[in-house]
Amino acid sequence: LSICFSFFILKSVLRLGIPPKNPQIFDHFSHFPAGWLRFQNKCFLFKGKKNEIQGNWSFARSWCREQGGELAIIDSQYENGRIDFVASYLKDLEHAAWIGLSDLLAENQYAWSDGVSPVLYTNWDTNEPNNEHCVSLTHSMVSSGKWNDDACHKNHSFVCYMKKCQ
């Protein structure tokens, strides 16, 4: 299923005439856990399609950890673009998806949920952050791939990641 999905995405990109920066958007999936997609040296899992699990930020973080991962840590514009690209093709995915950034430990001191990764990149939407505490990635026609600090209690889709896929 994952291989078919990757070819569908790549075929869709080529059909739309959008040349990918790297023709190998996805790596071969045979060694990765079911449902996980590999980008560069990380794997990502997208949850929250209609009739699928969604949750608040704490639930999403716990769920990702139970799968051996963490809420997504995004280190670059390239990585952010790839995540947003896949999310936009998952047509049933809710418009906001939790990622692992928050300022729950200290106001306006954003940190990744793994507690160790440095914040190397941000992609705040206009007028964000605005005094809420958990960060979601949007993928709408208006602000695709932008980040919003949102109320942590809201139920959203979410993106998990693993640093190394086995």
Helices and strands as residue ranges (DSSP letters): H 2-15, E 37-39, E 42-47, H 57-66, E 70-71, H 77-89, E 96-102, E 111-112, E 134-138, E 147-150, E 157-162
